[in-house]
Amino acid sequence: MKLVAFAALALTTMPAMALAQTDAKPAEAAAEEAKPVTRADINAKLEADYGDLDADKDGNVTPAEINARLEKSGQEELEAIRKKRDDTFAKFDADGDGAISKAEFETRTPLPKVKEPDAAPFLAQFDADKDGGITKEEFRAPTLANFEKLDMNKDGTVSPEEVKTAAAAPTPRKKPGVRETPPLGR
């Protein structure tokens, strides 16, 4: 039922989306998706969209009319972007002087906090003998083992074809590819 409603919604919005007519808000789109859509709804939407396109109302939409509608849509979208930009600037410009000081900028764009370091995931992944440390061999082993699995012809090179073959093979929830050692300290 939900799939049928979604398909019907897609049918009603395709002409508008094709011409970039509107920029629906996520909440409005979700509410619209939840409603049943009738053939009459679709016809009404198509009539309105076609009426908007057929500027001279002669029953034939010309390339010039399409271009005019695309231009209008582009201008509407540009105006919406301009408004969002200006609103964002106003939020940053706390004192309203028309300039954003470093202090105002830093207040609105704080740096993220550095996470508390946790070696446990690295140890779990690389410390094969569970002695609490990672040797160079343990560090290299997972990546090299993955490489060996992918190098199907054992020529010391993983070709794009080998990656494609591995990707096509059914695997239990893991994406094929050379597993790289995660960078430390980034």
Steps between C-alpha positions, in 0.01 A plus 500: 500500500779741596686416176187574296459834677866581439471407131192717467676785675792463261258520206349820633831669562698392190394792276576749775832338586598485134462874477641574848171667584503466877734420784277309747602502864574155650209517747257598226630222274458242777145620568422489127644149470272372775183610318324274249512637145211465260492517123312829543792634710743401229286652227461825694875522556574428134244760389651762730854419388407504132305822547807655657716386209261598221542874542295598194230238579497364144519133608858457377810550715786632293872494576480875565227446762703222664806723505297785648369272777850366568630856518221596742569190712870578500433857612265377776762252618771766490280734707441226758876436520565875531249522785658206682844654451387838629324340798815303582710816476260679735532217753879529493495880515385511862548875545333586166784718374510336155830325569586169662781532749725211588331480841153482340622236256660289773186524714288360215754244375662340801764238435398143578635340813775242463369159602652323793759263351415129517756242388262208560362483143852498354613234742192290426569522128878459491626340822477141376672344804307723744814601688395866524733624224511499119812377327587615150397156369161519678451851364567390141327158507130598450573727204733249337252214555231705327738578216579129456127417482448761229810408297326205337770425243775544762706735282560747783259758357129551566352607169171684456359178349592307816330761717193485273495119521531511878225760520267282294560193718246449779653589833355506849445874569856614426584723207795364299807712455845543640461573869730779597657545836313787668707812549603572854464848645257641245 
